[in-house]
Amino acid sequence: MAENKNWGYVRVSTREQSCERQINEIEEYATGQSLKMDRIFEEKASGKNFDDRPVWQSLKLTTMRAGDLLIITEIDRLGRNYDQIKDEYREIEKLGVDIVVLENDLLSTKGKNDLERKLISDIVFSLLTYVSEKERQKLRNRQAEGIAIARAAGKYRGRKPVSVPADEFERVYTRWKNKQITAVKGMELLGVKRDVFYRLVREWEEKSHE
């Protein structure tokens, strides 16, 4: 039977940042726990290419096995937002890999029995779901406040309505209705998106039946 492995994963957002602090914290923990680290994976992932994260994907998909241990310094090393962190934590759980989060031992599963792991999992997902929703609500509130301020200053007008000359639309509509062109071609000729095209069709047909 293969021996269980101990892995570390550290991440920073830019190439100019150093992983040294995270590496040192993981090594200090391992020394204090008499753990032999098999490898500490380092990744520098900016917001632009964060979702790719080849180092993390390799560690998760081809390296870690059930019974292994993953050590990270903070829970946000796993993702860019709370939904992503929740998904990654779930995948680690499904792999049967234990996790140690140095900043918050409450989130760690190392040395816990099945009941304790289940409780930890429930806490993690409830917490991350709650925080994620609070962040979305905060964003919606900021957007609403920004619009309200802009309106008060007379600077907000909403989206500019899309208009198409009636004769031009009638020509395209007739060709589309007679199956001489596709809807996609009609959108291209009119220079509008799908939702606008079908809205114009609906309005035209309603007007024609008045």
N, C-alpha and C positions, 0 to 999 in steps of 0.2 A: 504493500500500500504506500502511495506517494506521501511524503512528508508535507504537512501544511506549510504554506509560505506566508511571509510577512511583507506587505508592500506599502510603500508610501506614495502619495500623489500630492504634488505641489503645483500651484498655478499662479501666474501673474498676468496682468492684462497687456503689458507692453514689453517690447524687447529691451527697453532701457531699464526696466525694473529687475531687481534681483530676487532669486528664489532662496537666498541664503538663510533668511530668518525662518522661513517655514521648514527648511531642511534641518536647521539646528534644533528647532523645537521637536521635530519628529525623532531625531537621533537622541536627544536628551530623554525623551519619553521611553524610547526603546532601551536605552542603557539602564534607566531606573527600573524597568520591568524585566530586565535580563532577556530581552528579545533580540534575536539576530535578524537584522533587516536584509531581505534578499535583494531589494532594489528600491530606490526612491525615484519615481518618474517625475520629470520636470516638463512643464508646458508653459509656453508664452502665447496666449490666445487673446487677440484684440476682439472688440465687439463685432468687427466686420467678419471675421472668420471663426467666431466662437463656436458656432454650431458644428463645425467640422471637427475640431479638437482631435487630430489623429492619435496623439499620445494617449489621451483618455480612452478613446475608442479601442485602441489596441490593448490597453490594460484590461478593460472591461470585457471585451469580446474574445480575446485569445489568450490572456495571461492568467487572470484570476480563476480559481476553481473553488468548489464548495469546501468549506473548512478553512480557507485562507483568511487572512486579516488585512484590512485596508486601514491605513492611518492617514488622516487629514488634519490640518490645523483648525479650519473653520468649515462649517456646513456649506457656506457659499462657494467653496472650491468646486462643488459639484455642478453648479449651474449659474446662469446669468440672471435668472429670476426665480421666484418661489415655485412656480409651476414646473420649471425645468428641474429644480433641485428635488422636488417631490418625485418626479418621474425617475430620476437617476437613483435616488435612495431606494425606490421600489425595485429597480432592476438589480441593485446590489443585494437586496433582500432575497429576490428570486434566485439569484446565483448561489445562495447559501453562504455568502461571505460575511464575516463579522466586520463591523466598522468601529473605529475609535475616532471621536471628534474631540480634539484636545481642548478647544475653547469651552465645550459644554459636555461633561461626562454623561449628562442625562440622555443624550442622543446616541451614546455608545452602546453596542450590543455585546462586546467582548466579555466573556465570563458570565453571561446571563442565561437563565434557563428559558424554556420555550414560552412560559407564561409571561415572564419579564420582557422577552423580545416582542411578544404580541402587544403588550402594553406600550412599550417604547415606540413601536411602529404606529400604533393608534395616535399616540401623542404627537409624533412627528408629522403625520399626515393632517391631523386636525389643526395643528399649529400653522403649518405651511399653507393650508387651504385658507385659514382665517386671515393670515397676514397677506396672502396674495389678493384676496377679495378686498381687504382694507386698502391695499395699494391701488387697485383698480378704481375703488370708490374715490380715493384721494385724487387720482388723475381726472376722473369725471368731474369732480368738484372744481378742480383748478381750471379745466376747460370751460365749465359753465361760468365761473367767475370772470375768466378772461373775455368771454363773449359778452357778458353783462357790462363789463367795463368799456369794451369797444363800442357797444351799442349806446351807452351813456355818452360817449365821446363822439358819436355819430360816425364811427369808422367801420362798423360791422354791417354788412349788407346781406350776409348769407351767400349761398352759392348763386352764381349768375345763371339764370335759366337759359337752357339751350333752345334756340329757335332756328327753324328751317323755313325758307320761303315756301309758301303753300304750293306754287306751281312746280317747284323743284321736287318737293316731297311727293306730289301727286304722280309725277312721271315715274319716280323710283317705286312708289307704292304699287302702281299699276303693273309695272314689269315684274315686281316680286309676286303680286297676287296672281298673275298669269303664269307664274313659274318659269319666267324667262331668265330670272336671276335668283340667286340664293339670298337669304336674309343677311348673311355675312357680306356679300357683295353690296347689298343695299346699304348696310352700315358704312361700308368703305366709301361709297359714292356720296353719301350724305355727310360723312365725317363725324359720325356719332357712335357712341358705345351701345352695347346690346340693350341695356335697360332703357336708354333714351329712345332707341329705335322702336321698341315695342310699346313704349308709352305714347309715342307719336302715332303709331298704328292704331292704338286703342282710342285715342282722342279723335283721330280722323274718322274712324268707323262709327263712333258714337255721334259725331257731328253729321255724318252722312245719313244717319237713321232718324234724325230729328224731324 
